[in-house]
Amino acid sequence: MEGRAVLDRLTPVEQRAPGRWQIATVVSIKRETPRVKSFRLELPMWMPHLPGQHYDVRLTAPDGYRAQRSYSVASSPLDEGEVELTIDRLDDGEVSPYFHDVVVEGDRVEVRGPFASYFVWRGEAPVLLVGGGSGVVPLMAILRHRRRTMPDLPMRLVYSVRSAEDVIYADELGDEALLTFTREAPAGWNGHTGRVDSSLIAQADIGSGIAFTCGSNGFVETASRLLLEAGFEPDRVRTERFGPTG
Amino acid sequence: MAGFISRGFKGRRRTPDELAERLPPGQYAEPGFPVLTAGPTPDVDVGKWSLRIDGMVAEPREWTFQEFRQLPFETVPCDIHCVTKWSKLGTSFGGVSLDFLLEQVEPLGAYAMAYSHGGYTTNLAIEDLTDGKAWVVTEHEGEPLPHEHGGPARLLVPHLYFWKSAKWIAGVRVMDHDEPGFWEQNGYHNRGDPWREERYWTD
């Protein structure tokens, strides 16, 4: 693609979310790990999102009781008409167990979005992504979009997981991903183990461009400190911390 | 979408009725106190911390932490509501009322920008900062405000979504016009009243 065409596809013209609730249809469900599933939704009022943005989901019970949560989009905005939400099942949650235990293909769910324009990638480079657990979800939207628009743009993903069975998007992670296993590494693993540290950030060897880090608050605190120490400017370290969701 | 029912959803009501009416639409009660911050947590040294009230005022003022601790201190029981959907009911903070702080400088504008160590900003109408609605707090539930929650001091504006309650506050600039702050430029509502569910630009 020519440069101009790439930019046109990368940056949606309208950042403002439509903001209206709409009824999406679940067109496919993929089990990623024992406690994580991806849900592909078809939207009647779809608009392209910026990689990193989220949707709100609202559940309504027959008596009118409602619960809302936010979920990051995992798909590239080039998937016209659809978004993929990857949802971690929180046992004491209210919305994620519903998605995991009740929702089947063909079900309809109420959503609105895409929202927020801080934790978003607009084509800056080089990019270092640092994800912990399901914090990889918005980073995957960035990675997938880069693969489809500018595959040569320097981008690496540092991804911290507990064990091999917890790796989300395992079949899609290529050379640009550096994994570390914090609890149990798979047999024969000779890569990094334990928490993300300065040696792993150095191994990513991306220079000091822009960094995105997402995960639990503790993970993001550690990762952002390491990124500052590695020479990233504070305003080039974008963070997304999980609140309690569910 | 009136009338839409989520197939098979019953809801796990974790909030007793007497508390449920204190929850704004779309919120749920969270017993903990989650941490949400845009960007790295800034280092803020109590010894270097000060609070400024400046901009369009008759006389700008600045207080060191020691001076600030001598100002009239109030305990503020409140419920807080984060735009990410959690609310914390029945908590309390301790600090100095914005009514008192603004009286010291005599504001000449109707708007304000709260600004923080680390560069965060959020805009508020003076109306939302006065009349017993806003404080600069240094304590949470009787303890010094933890650093990750904005210590040594944060703004507290409990009647608006919690992103308006700027952590690590450095000052309040009075202005004659409204200007969007950090989240307000990034898709979130300009005022953020949880009871009107003013979450995003289009709400």
Boltz contact constraints between the chains, C-beta under 6 A:
constraints:
  - contact:
      token1: [A, 16]
      token2: [B, 201]
      max_distance: 6.0
  - contact:
      token1: [A, 17]
      token2: [B, 200]
      max_distance: 6.0
  - contact:
      token1: [A, 19]
      token2: [B, 200]
      max_distance: 6.0
  - contact:
      token1: [A, 19]
      token2: [B, 202]
      max_distance: 6.0
  - contact:
      token1: [A, 21]
      token2: [B, 1]
      max_distance: 6.0
  - contact:
      token1: [A, 59]
      token2: [B, 6]
      max_distance: 6.0
  - contact:
      token1: [A, 59]
      token2: [B, 9]
      max_distance: 6.0
  - contact:
      token1: [A, 60]
      token2: [B, 4]
      max_distance: 6.0
  - contact:
      token1: [A, 60]
      token2: [B, 5]
      max_distance: 6.0
  - contact:
      token1: [A, 60]
      token2: [B, 6]
      max_distance: 6.0
  - contact:
      token1: [A, 61]
      token2: [B, 9]
      max_distance: 6.0
  - contact:
      token1: [A, 61]
      token2: [B, 10]
      max_distance: 6.0
  - contact:
      token1: [A, 61]
      token2: [B, 11]
      max_distance: 6.0
  - contact:
      token1: [A, 62]
      token2: [B, 5]
      max_distance: 6.0
  - contact:
      token1: [A, 65]
      token2: [B, 11]
      max_distance: 6.0
  - contact:
      token1: [A, 68]
      token2: [B, 26]
      max_distance: 6.0
  - contact:
      token1: [A, 68]
      token2: [B, 85]
      max_distance: 6.0
  - contact:
      token1: [A, 69]
      token2: [B, 85]
      max_distance: 6.0
  - contact:
      token1: [A, 94]
      token2: [B, 12]
      max_distance: 6.0
  - contact:
      token1: [A, 98]
      token2: [B, 9]
      max_distance: 6.0
  - contact:
      token1: [A, 102]
      token2: [B, 8]
      max_distance: 6.0
  - contact:
      token1: [A, 107]
      token2: [B, 7]
      max_distance: 6.0
  - contact:
      token1: [A, 110]
      token2: [B, 1]
      max_distance: 6.0
  - contact:
      token1: [A, 110]
      token2: [B, 4]
      max_distance: 6.0
  - contact:
      token1: [A, 115]
      token2: [B, 187]
      max_distance: 6.0
  - contact:
      token1: [A, 115]
      token2: [B, 200]
      max_distance: 6.0
  - contact:
      token1: [A, 116]
      token2: [B, 186]
      max_distance: 6.0
  - contact:
      token1: [A, 116]
      token2: [B, 187]
      max_distance: 6.0
  - contact:
      token1: [A, 117]
      token2: [B, 186]
      max_distance: 6.0
  - contact:
      token1: [A, 117]
      token2: [B, 187]
      max_distance: 6.0
  - contact:
      token1: [A, 118]
      token2: [B, 38]
      max_distance: 6.0
  - contact:
      token1: [A, 118]
      token2: [B, 186]
      max_distance: 6.0
  - contact:
      token1: [A, 217]
      token2: [B, 35]
      max_distance: 6.0
  - contact:
      token1: [A, 224]
      token2: [B, 40]
      max_distance: 6.0
  - contact:
      token1: [A, 228]
      token2: [B, 40]
      max_distance: 6.0
  - contact:
      token1: [A, 234]
      token2: [B, 40]
      max_distance: 6.0
  - contact:
      token1: [A, 237]
      token2: [B, 40]
      max_distance: 6.0
  - contact:
      token1: [A, 239]
      token2: [B, 39]
      max_distance: 6.0
  - contact:
      token1: [A, 241]
      token2: [B, 36]
      max_distance: 6.0
  - contact:
      token1: [A, 243]
      token2: [B, 34]
      max_distance: 6.0
  - contact:
      token1: [A, 243]
      token2: [B, 36]
      max_distance: 6.0
  - contact:
      token1: [A, 243]
      token2: [B, 84]
      max_distance: 6.0
  - contact:
      token1: [A, 243]
      token2: [B, 86]
      max_distance: 6.0
  - contact:
      token1: [A, 244]
      token2: [B, 30]
      max_distance: 6.0
  - contact:
      token1: [A, 244]
      token2: [B, 34]
      max_distance: 6.0
